Amino acid sequence: MKQGSVTIFFSLLLLLLCSLFFSMVETLRIFEMRLESKSVTRTVTANAFSEYQPYLWENYGILALDAGYGGPDMDIAHVEKRLSDFAWANCSDSKETGGVYLFEIAPEENSVLEYGLLTDASGAGLIQQGAAYARYQVAQGLWENMSDEMQHIQWTEDAPDVEELVENAQKGIEEMAEETEQAQPTDGTEKLPEMEAVPVSEDPLELFWQIKEQGILGLVIGERNISTKTVHIAEPMASRDLWQGTTKSVEPDEMDCLWFDWYVMQQFGHFGSEEKQNCALDYEVEYLIAQKNSDRENLEQVVMRLLAIREVQNLAVILSNPHMMQQSYEIAVAIAGLLANPPLIQMIQVAVVAVWALVESVLDVRILLDGKNVPVMKTEAQWQSRLGHLMDALGNNAESSAEEGLGYEQYLLALVALQSQKKLACGCMDLMEASMHQEEEYAYVRMDNMIYTMKILSVYQGEGVFDGFLPMEKMWLPLYQSRCVETISY
């Protein structure tokens, strides 16, 4: 048998070499375990956010994690439990595989540091996500063209009070008639000429009262099939005591607000659009404008606003057209009679023009509800009604339209743009929540439980493999623990 020996110096040198080698191997293991921790953390956050609320995505294109998990109360502890479950599922376990995994880690802690809710800052998260969704759906050029067309109608919602104008005109006629009667001599001398009758087939002032008695909305809507859906929102977002997120919300910029208006038109139903299934109301955009409890009430409110917009625009057309003004003046003179003074004739003419513009506006809104276009500023050739035949025009089905004009959707978009972003966002969330409550499994879901961004902390602990060869083993223990912070947003 051969014998060998080793010197003390070589033994010490060998020990140092082994310590150096295993130190390098263990350092690489620690570095790789930290990379593994970051990878697992990203997977965990993605898995948690994959449990988004399906109804919101399928019907409105909005992604959010329901922190109430179907219940009415927010439960962040349950979110953290889900994070922990995903962490354990994504960490390799050598005991289960029966082998040795050099980079094995085990989760020690998973906590939510910060989170943001869709309802924070008056729906800032909803606006930004809706705007981002719209950017993928709509071409930028189409939006720019639409903005150019809409700028003509954003300021014209307030129309003159036609009833007040007609009442003032008729009051003036009555006062003039009384003065004429009092001026008749009683001594048998020649009498003053009586006021001349209206030489046309109809009096626009009398026609207005007939229209009002029949109902202007009835003349506009007619026999159309109107949705009868109603909704009762017990706690609107604008007045509810909402849960608050812990992260600071970023206010949406002007472009986000513009894109959000477009998103509303694309994702929410309205009169004339294809009916959406399982929604609280069919006319959702009309609800966002009028905030009433039934489709019919909301449509009626929108129709009245469209009438106001169209009346202002039609008044501008008449006032700028000398031929049309001459017609209204002749009618005013005929109504007032020979003895009328110029101020009375002017008062009657203003009332006649207002009634004429109103009748034309009724015809315009009928066209809009039929899905056709109406020019923003019409020419006389595009005019549908004629003085002396206004009732005939109301009795006919107007078929005139223009390809270059605006349709019902464009006018709705203009009305949506006039709403404050807070009112619009809260209205959207009210509708979303009410629609989800139509489904039995989402009957208790609340929009102020919806998380759209979250920051989490994950802590993992590894174990040494080659640390037994290393001196001062306890000094290595903190190196096996890794802390990862990850922020994720939809």
C-alpha positions as CSV (number, residue, x, y, z in Angstrom):
1,M,0.0,0.0,0.0
2,K,1.3,3.4,-1.0
3,Q,1.3,6.1,1.6
4,G,1.0,9.8,1.1
5,S,1.2,12.9,3.1
6,V,0.2,16.5,2.8
7,T,1.7,19.5,4.5
8,I,-0.2,21.8,6.8
9,F,0.4,24.6,4.3
10,F,-1.2,22.7,1.5
11,S,-4.1,21.8,3.7
12,L,-4.7,25.4,4.6
13,L,-4.4,26.3,0.9
14,L,-6.9,23.6,-0.1
15,L,-9.3,24.8,2.5
16,L,-9.0,28.4,1.2
17,L,-9.5,27.2,-2.4
18,C,-12.6,25.2,-1.4
19,S,-14.0,28.1,0.5
20,L,-13.4,30.4,-2.4
21,F,-15.0,28.0,-4.9
22,F,-18.1,27.3,-2.8
23,S,-18.4,31.0,-2.0
24,M,-18.6,31.8,-5.7
25,V,-21.1,29.0,-6.3
26,E,-23.3,30.1,-3.3
27,T,-23.1,33.7,-4.5
28,L,-24.3,32.7,-7.9
29,R,-27.2,30.8,-6.2
30,I,-28.2,33.8,-4.2
31,F,-28.1,36.0,-7.3
32,E,-30.2,33.6,-9.3
33,M,-32.7,33.2,-6.4
34,R,-33.2,36.9,-6.4
35,L,-33.8,36.8,-10.1
36,E,-36.2,34.0,-9.5
37,S,-38.0,36.1,-6.8
38,K,-38.5,38.9,-9.2
39,S,-39.8,36.6,-11.9
40,V,-42.2,34.9,-9.5
41,T,-43.4,38.3,-8.2
42,R,-44.2,39.5,-11.8
43,T,-46.1,36.3,-12.4
44,V,-48.0,36.6,-9.1
45,T,-49.2,40.1,-9.9
46,A,-50.1,39.1,-13.4
47,N,-52.1,36.1,-12.0
48,A,-53.8,38.3,-9.5
49,F,-54.9,40.8,-12.1
50,S,-56.0,38.0,-14.4
51,E,-59.0,37.7,-12.1
52,Y,-60.5,40.8,-13.5
53,Q,-64.3,41.5,-13.4
54,P,-65.5,39.8,-16.6
55,Y,-68.8,41.7,-17.1
56,L,-67.0,45.1,-17.2
57,W,-64.5,43.8,-19.8
58,E,-67.0,42.1,-22.0
59,N,-69.6,44.9,-22.0
60,Y,-67.6,48.0,-21.5
61,G,-64.0,47.2,-22.3
62,I,-62.8,48.1,-18.7
63,L,-60.3,46.0,-16.8
64,A,-60.5,46.0,-13.0
65,L,-59.9,43.6,-10.1
66,D,-63.0,43.2,-7.8
67,A,-61.5,43.6,-4.4
68,G,-64.8,42.5,-2.9
69,Y,-64.8,39.3,-5.0
70,G,-68.5,39.5,-5.6
71,G,-69.4,40.9,-2.2
72,P,-70.3,44.5,-1.2
73,D,-67.3,45.1,1.1
74,M,-63.7,45.6,0.0
75,D,-61.4,42.8,1.3
76,I,-57.7,43.6,0.8
77,A,-56.8,40.7,3.1
78,H,-58.4,38.4,0.5
79,V,-56.4,40.0,-2.2
80,E,-53.2,39.3,-0.2
81,K,-54.3,35.7,0.3
82,R,-54.7,35.3,-3.4
83,L,-51.3,36.8,-3.9
84,S,-49.9,34.3,-1.4
85,D,-51.6,31.4,-3.1
86,F,-50.2,32.3,-6.5
87,A,-46.7,32.8,-5.0
88,W,-46.7,29.2,-3.5
89,A,-48.1,27.8,-6.8
90,N,-45.3,29.5,-8.8
91,C,-42.4,28.6,-6.5
92,S,-40.6,25.3,-7.3
93,D,-40.7,22.7,-4.6
94,S,-38.0,20.0,-4.8
95,K,-39.9,17.9,-2.2
96,E,-42.8,17.5,-4.6
97,T,-40.6,16.9,-7.7
98,G,-38.3,14.5,-5.8
99,G,-35.2,16.2,-7.1
100,V,-32.9,18.9,-6.1
101,Y,-33.6,22.5,-7.3
102,L,-30.6,24.7,-6.6
103,F,-32.6,27.9,-6.8
104,E,-35.6,27.0,-4.6
105,I,-37.3,29.8,-2.8
106,A,-40.4,29.9,-0.5
107,P,-42.7,32.9,-0.1
108,E,-42.8,34.5,3.4
109,E,-44.9,37.5,2.9
110,N,-47.2,39.0,0.2
111,S,-48.8,42.4,1.0
112,V,-50.5,45.2,-0.9
113,L,-48.6,48.4,-0.3
114,E,-50.8,50.7,-2.4
115,Y,-53.8,50.4,-4.7
116,G,-56.0,52.7,-6.8
117,L,-59.7,52.4,-7.4
118,L,-61.7,53.3,-10.5
119,T,-63.8,55.7,-8.4
120,D,-60.8,57.7,-7.0
121,A,-60.6,61.3,-8.0
122,S,-64.0,61.4,-9.6
123,G,-63.3,58.4,-11.8
124,A,-59.8,59.4,-13.0
125,G,-58.8,55.8,-13.4
126,L,-62.0,55.0,-15.5
127,I,-61.4,58.1,-17.7
128,Q,-57.8,57.1,-18.4
129,Q,-58.6,53.5,-19.2
130,G,-61.6,54.4,-21.3
131,A,-59.5,56.9,-23.2
132,A,-56.8,54.3,-23.8
133,Y,-59.4,51.8,-25.0
134,A,-60.8,54.4,-27.4
135,R,-57.4,55.1,-28.9
136,Y,-57.2,51.5,-30.1
137,Q,-60.7,51.6,-31.6
138,V,-60.8,55.0,-33.4
139,A,-58.5,56.5,-36.0
140,Q,-57.0,59.9,-35.0
141,G,-58.0,61.5,-38.3
142,L,-61.7,60.6,-37.8
143,W,-61.7,62.3,-34.4
144,E,-60.1,65.5,-35.8
145,N,-62.8,65.8,-38.5
146,M,-65.5,65.2,-35.9
147,S,-64.1,67.9,-33.7
148,D,-64.2,70.4,-36.5
149,E,-67.9,69.7,-37.2
150,M,-68.9,69.7,-33.5
151,Q,-67.4,73.1,-32.7
152,H,-70.4,74.7,-34.3
153,I,-72.9,73.2,-32.0
154,Q,-71.2,73.1,-28.6
155,W,-72.5,76.5,-27.5
156,T,-76.1,76.5,-28.9
157,E,-78.0,74.5,-26.3
158,D,-80.0,77.5,-24.9
159,A,-83.0,78.4,-27.2
160,P,-85.3,81.4,-26.8
161,D,-88.6,80.9,-25.0
162,V,-91.0,80.6,-27.9
163,E,-94.0,80.6,-25.6
164,E,-93.0,83.9,-24.0
165,L,-92.5,85.5,-27.5
166,V,-95.9,84.3,-28.7
167,E,-97.6,85.5,-25.5
168,N,-96.0,89.0,-25.8
169,A,-97.1,89.2,-29.4
170,Q,-100.6,88.2,-28.7
171,K,-100.8,90.6,-25.7
172,G,-99.7,93.4,-28.0
173,I,-102.4,92.5,-30.5
174,E,-105.0,92.5,-27.8
175,E,-103.9,95.9,-26.5
176,M,-103.9,97.3,-30.0
177,A,-107.4,96.0,-30.6
178,E,-108.6,97.7,-27.3
179,E,-107.0,101.0,-28.3
180,T,-108.7,100.8,-31.7
181,E,-112.1,100.0,-30.2
182,Q,-111.7,103.0,-27.8
183,A,-110.8,105.3,-30.7
184,Q,-114.1,104.6,-32.5
185,P,-116.3,107.8,-32.6
186,T,-119.8,107.6,-31.0
187,D,-121.3,110.7,-32.7
188,G,-122.1,109.0,-36.0
189,T,-119.1,110.3,-37.9
190,E,-117.0,108.0,-40.1
191,K,-115.5,105.1,-38.2
192,L,-111.8,104.1,-38.3
193,P,-111.1,101.0,-40.5
194,E,-111.1,97.7,-38.6
195,M,-108.0,95.5,-38.3
196,E,-107.5,93.4,-41.4
197,A,-107.9,89.6,-41.1
198,V,-104.9,87.4,-41.7
199,P,-104.7,86.7,-45.5
200,V,-103.1,83.3,-45.1
201,S,-104.4,79.8,-44.4
202,E,-102.9,79.7,-40.9
203,D,-101.8,82.0,-38.1
204,P,-98.3,80.9,-36.8
205,L,-99.2,82.3,-33.4
206,E,-102.4,80.2,-33.1
207,L,-100.5,77.3,-34.6
208,F,-98.0,77.4,-31.7
209,W,-100.8,76.8,-29.2
210,Q,-102.1,73.9,-31.2
211,I,-98.6,72.4,-31.3
212,K,-98.2,72.8,-27.5
213,E,-101.6,71.3,-26.9
214,Q,-100.7,68.2,-29.0
215,G,-97.3,68.0,-27.3
216,I,-94.0,68.9,-29.0
217,L,-92.5,65.6,-27.9
218,G,-95.3,63.7,-29.4
219,L,-94.8,65.4,-32.7
220,V,-91.1,64.5,-32.7
221,I,-91.2,61.0,-31.4
222,G,-94.5,60.0,-33.0
223,E,-95.2,56.3,-33.2
224,R,-91.6,55.2,-32.8
225,N,-91.0,52.1,-30.7
226,I,-89.5,53.4,-27.4
227,S,-87.8,51.3,-24.8
228,T,-89.8,51.0,-21.5
229,K,-86.8,50.0,-19.3
230,T,-86.4,51.7,-16.0
231,V,-83.7,51.7,-13.3
232,H,-83.5,52.8,-9.7
233,I,-80.0,53.8,-8.5
234,A,-80.4,54.0,-4.8
235,E,-76.8,55.2,-4.1
236,P,-75.4,57.2,-7.0
237,M,-71.6,57.5,-7.1
238,A,-71.7,61.3,-6.9
239,S,-73.4,61.1,-3.4
240,R,-72.2,57.8,-2.1
241,D,-69.6,57.4,0.7
242,L,-67.0,55.6,-1.5
243,W,-64.0,53.5,-0.6
244,Q,-60.8,55.3,-1.2
245,G,-57.6,54.0,-2.7
246,T,-54.2,54.6,-1.2
247,T,-52.3,55.6,-4.3
248,K,-52.3,59.1,-5.7
249,S,-54.5,59.3,-8.8
250,V,-53.2,61.2,-11.8
251,E,-55.7,63.7,-13.2
252,P,-56.6,63.0,-16.8
253,D,-55.4,65.5,-19.3
254,E,-57.6,67.3,-21.9
255,M,-56.9,64.7,-24.6
256,D,-57.9,61.9,-22.3
257,C,-61.2,63.6,-21.6
258,L,-61.8,64.0,-25.4
259,W,-61.0,60.4,-26.0
260,F,-63.2,59.4,-23.1
261,D,-66.2,61.2,-24.7
262,W,-65.6,59.1,-27.8
263,Y,-65.3,55.9,-25.7
264,V,-68.7,56.7,-24.2
265,M,-70.3,56.8,-27.6
266,Q,-68.7,53.6,-28.7
267,Q,-69.3,51.5,-25.6
268,F,-72.7,52.7,-24.3
269,G,-76.0,52.1,-26.0
270,H,-78.3,54.9,-27.3
271,F,-81.5,55.3,-29.3
272,G,-81.0,53.8,-32.7
273,S,-78.0,51.7,-31.8
274,E,-78.0,47.9,-31.6
275,E,-79.6,46.8,-28.3
276,K,-77.1,45.5,-25.7
277,Q,-77.9,42.4,-23.7
278,N,-78.4,42.5,-19.9
279,C,-78.0,46.2,-19.5
280,A,-80.0,48.2,-17.0
281,L,-81.0,50.7,-19.7
282,D,-81.0,50.6,-23.5
283,Y,-80.4,54.4,-23.9
284,E,-77.3,54.6,-21.8
285,V,-75.8,57.7,-23.4
286,E,-79.1,59.5,-23.0
287,Y,-79.0,58.6,-19.3
288,L,-75.5,60.1,-19.0
289,I,-76.9,63.4,-20.4
290,A,-80.3,63.6,-18.6
291,Q,-79.8,61.3,-15.5
292,K,-83.4,60.2,-15.4
293,N,-84.7,56.8,-14.2
294,S,-86.3,55.5,-17.5
295,D,-85.3,55.3,-21.1
296,R,-88.3,57.3,-22.2
297,E,-87.6,60.2,-19.8
298,N,-84.0,60.3,-20.9
299,L,-84.9,60.3,-24.6
300,E,-87.4,63.0,-24.0
301,Q,-84.9,65.2,-22.2
302,V,-82.3,64.7,-25.0
303,V,-85.0,65.5,-27.7
304,M,-85.8,68.7,-25.9
305,R,-82.1,69.7,-25.9
306,L,-81.8,68.8,-29.6
307,L,-84.8,71.0,-30.3
308,A,-83.1,73.8,-28.5
309,I,-79.9,73.3,-30.5
310,R,-81.6,73.1,-33.8
311,E,-83.9,76.1,-33.1
312,V,-81.0,78.4,-32.4
313,Q,-79.3,77.2,-35.6
314,N,-82.5,77.6,-37.6
315,L,-83.2,81.0,-36.2
316,A,-79.7,82.1,-37.4
317,V,-80.6,80.9,-40.9
318,I,-83.9,82.8,-41.0
319,L,-82.4,86.0,-39.6
320,S,-79.6,85.9,-42.1
321,N,-81.9,85.3,-45.1
322,P,-83.6,88.5,-46.5
323,H,-86.2,86.6,-48.4
324,M,-87.3,84.6,-45.4
325,M,-87.3,87.7,-43.2
326,Q,-89.5,89.5,-45.8
327,Q,-92.0,86.6,-45.6
328,S,-92.1,86.8,-41.8
329,Y,-92.6,90.5,-42.0
330,E,-95.6,90.2,-44.4
331,I,-97.2,87.7,-42.1
332,A,-96.6,90.0,-39.1
333,V,-98.2,92.9,-40.8
334,A,-101.2,90.8,-41.8
335,I,-101.6,89.6,-38.3
336,A,-101.2,93.0,-36.7
337,G,-103.6,94.8,-39.1
338,L,-103.4,98.2,-40.7
339,L,-103.4,100.3,-37.5
340,A,-100.5,98.4,-35.9
341,N,-97.4,100.5,-34.9
342,P,-93.9,99.3,-36.0
343,P,-92.8,98.1,-32.5
344,L,-95.9,95.8,-32.4
345,I,-95.2,94.5,-36.0
346,Q,-91.5,93.8,-35.0
347,M,-92.7,92.0,-31.8
348,I,-95.1,89.8,-33.9
349,Q,-92.4,89.2,-36.5
350,V,-90.0,87.9,-33.9
351,A,-92.7,85.5,-32.6
352,V,-93.5,84.3,-36.1
353,V,-89.8,83.6,-36.8
354,A,-89.5,81.7,-33.5
355,V,-92.5,79.5,-34.3
356,W,-91.2,78.9,-37.8
357,A,-87.8,77.9,-36.5
358,L,-89.5,75.6,-33.9
359,V,-91.5,73.8,-36.6
360,E,-88.4,73.4,-38.7
361,S,-86.5,72.1,-35.6
362,V,-89.2,69.4,-35.0
363,L,-88.8,68.2,-38.6
364,D,-85.0,68.2,-38.1
365,V,-85.1,66.1,-35.0
366,R,-87.4,63.7,-36.7
367,I,-84.8,63.2,-39.3
368,L,-82.1,62.7,-36.7
369,L,-84.1,60.1,-34.9
370,D,-84.6,58.3,-38.3
371,G,-80.8,57.9,-38.4
372,K,-80.2,60.6,-41.1
373,N,-78.1,63.7,-41.2
374,V,-79.1,67.4,-40.9
375,P,-76.8,70.2,-42.0
376,V,-75.5,72.4,-39.1
377,M,-76.5,75.6,-40.9
378,K,-79.2,74.9,-43.6
379,T,-79.7,76.9,-46.8
380,E,-83.2,78.0,-47.9
381,A,-83.2,75.3,-50.5
382,Q,-82.8,72.7,-47.7
383,W,-85.7,74.2,-45.7
384,Q,-88.6,71.8,-45.3
385,S,-91.4,74.1,-43.9
386,R,-93.1,77.1,-45.5
387,L,-95.0,79.9,-43.8
388,G,-98.7,79.4,-44.3
389,H,-98.3,75.6,-44.5
390,L,-96.5,74.8,-41.2
391,M,-99.1,72.4,-40.0
392,D,-99.0,70.5,-43.3
393,A,-95.2,70.2,-42.9
394,L,-95.7,68.7,-39.4
395,G,-98.2,66.2,-40.8
396,N,-95.9,64.9,-43.4
397,N,-93.0,62.5,-42.9
398,A,-89.9,64.6,-43.6
399,E,-87.4,62.8,-45.7
400,S,-84.9,65.5,-46.5
401,S,-81.4,64.9,-45.3
402,A,-77.8,65.8,-46.2
403,E,-74.8,63.6,-46.4
404,E,-72.5,66.4,-45.2
405,G,-74.6,67.1,-42.1
406,L,-74.5,65.7,-38.6
407,G,-76.5,62.7,-37.4
408,Y,-78.0,61.8,-34.1
409,E,-74.8,60.2,-32.8
410,Q,-72.8,63.4,-33.6
411,Y,-75.3,65.5,-31.7
412,L,-75.2,63.1,-28.8
413,L,-71.4,63.3,-28.8
414,A,-71.7,67.1,-28.6
415,L,-74.1,66.9,-25.7
416,V,-71.8,64.4,-23.9
417,A,-68.8,66.8,-24.4
418,L,-70.8,69.5,-22.6
419,Q,-71.1,67.4,-19.5
420,S,-68.5,67.8,-16.7
421,Q,-66.1,64.9,-16.5
422,K,-67.0,64.1,-12.9
423,K,-70.7,63.8,-13.8
424,L,-69.9,61.8,-16.9
425,A,-67.6,59.3,-15.2
426,C,-69.9,58.9,-12.2
427,G,-72.9,58.3,-14.5
428,C,-70.9,55.7,-16.4
429,M,-70.0,53.9,-13.2
430,D,-73.7,54.1,-12.0
431,L,-74.8,52.4,-15.2
432,M,-72.0,49.8,-15.0
433,E,-73.0,48.9,-11.5
434,A,-76.7,48.8,-12.2
435,S,-76.1,46.6,-15.2
436,M,-74.0,44.2,-13.3
437,H,-76.7,43.9,-10.6
438,Q,-79.0,42.5,-13.3
439,E,-76.8,39.3,-13.1
440,E,-77.4,37.1,-10.1
441,E,-73.7,36.4,-9.6
442,Y,-72.8,40.1,-9.6
443,A,-75.8,41.3,-7.6
444,Y,-73.7,42.8,-4.8
445,V,-70.7,44.1,-6.8
446,R,-69.7,47.8,-6.2
447,M,-67.7,49.9,-8.5
448,D,-65.8,51.4,-5.6
449,N,-64.3,48.0,-5.0
450,M,-62.6,47.9,-8.4
451,I,-58.8,48.1,-8.4
452,Y,-57.1,49.2,-11.5
453,T,-53.5,49.7,-10.2
454,M,-51.7,48.0,-7.3
455,K,-48.2,48.0,-5.7
456,I,-47.3,44.8,-3.9
457,L,-44.4,43.6,-1.7
458,S,-43.3,40.0,-1.9
459,V,-40.7,38.5,0.5
460,Y,-39.0,35.1,-0.3
461,Q,-36.6,33.0,1.7
462,G,-34.1,30.6,0.3
463,E,-31.8,28.0,1.9
464,G,-28.2,27.4,1.6
465,V,-26.8,24.4,-0.2
466,F,-23.0,24.9,0.0
467,D,-22.9,27.1,3.0
468,G,-21.8,24.3,5.2
469,F,-18.4,24.6,3.6
470,L,-18.3,28.3,4.4
471,P,-17.0,30.0,7.6
472,M,-19.2,32.2,9.7
473,E,-22.4,30.6,8.3
474,K,-24.8,33.0,10.2
475,M,-23.5,36.0,8.4
476,W,-24.9,34.5,5.1
477,L,-28.5,34.1,6.4
478,P,-29.8,37.6,5.5
479,L,-28.5,37.2,2.0
480,Y,-31.0,34.4,1.3
481,Q,-34.0,36.6,1.8
482,S,-35.2,38.8,-1.1
483,R,-37.8,41.6,-1.1
484,C,-39.5,42.5,-4.3
485,V,-41.8,45.4,-5.0
486,E,-43.9,45.3,-8.2
487,T,-46.4,47.8,-9.5
488,I,-49.0,46.7,-12.1
489,S,-51.8,48.6,-13.8
490,Y,-54.4,47.6,-16.3
